[in-house]
Every structure is written in structure tokens, then in C-alpha cells.
């Protein structure tokens, strides 16, 4: 899976939701592959390079180092 493909899906989800709504990174993975779970580390790695905010229980986190579920949202303009 190419990073550009992952970035495109992540940003499309973020744009569709807007800066006040979050989405689960697994939503992007599910759009990219039927067997989506192996993609999750790649999704988090690419998310860390984009203008996205990652949170866990409402607290900002690094998507690559956070353990457990995270939410992503578009960074405010």
C-alpha cells in the first residue's frame, strides 16, 4: 500500500468530517483493504505526517506511539 493512497483516504475522511469531528483510523484502513488490520501501523505512521490531530480519550497524542484506540481530526486552519 502506497503512502500517497493512505494519505488521500485519511485527508478525505478528515475533510468530510471537518475540524470539529473525529474519525477512527480504522475507517481509512477499511476503505483501503478487506484485510485492514495489518494496515493500522502504516495508517498511524502516515497520519503523523499529515495536518491531522490524534487524540486518545480527548488528550492529544502521537499516533505512532499511542497504545490503544485513537481518533483523528483535521487540524484547525
C-alpha positions, 0 to 999 in steps of 0.5 A, spaced: 500 500 500 502 506 497 503 512 502 500 517 497 493 512 497 493 512 505 494 519 505 488 521 500 483 516 504 485 519 511 485 527 508 478 525 505 475 522 511 478 528 515 475 533 510 468 530 510 468 530 517 471 537 518 475 540 524 470 539 529 469 531 528 473 525 529 474 519 525 477 512 527 483 510 523 480 504 522 475 507 517 481 509 512 484 502 513 477 499 511 476 503 505 483 501 503 483 493 504 478 487 506 484 485 510 485 492 514 488 490 520 495 489 518 494 496 515 493 500 522 501 501 523 502 504 516 495 508 517 498 511 524 505 512 521 502 516 515 497 520 519 503 523 523 505 526 517 499 529 515 495 536 518 491 531 522 490 531 530 490 524 534 487 524 540 486 518 545 480 519 550 480 527 548 488 528 550 492 529 544 497 524 542 502 521 537 499 516 533 505 512 532 506 511 539 499 511 542 497 504 545 490 503 544 484 506 540 485 513 537 481 518 533 483 523 528 481 530 526 483 535 521 487 540 524 484 547 525 486 552 519 
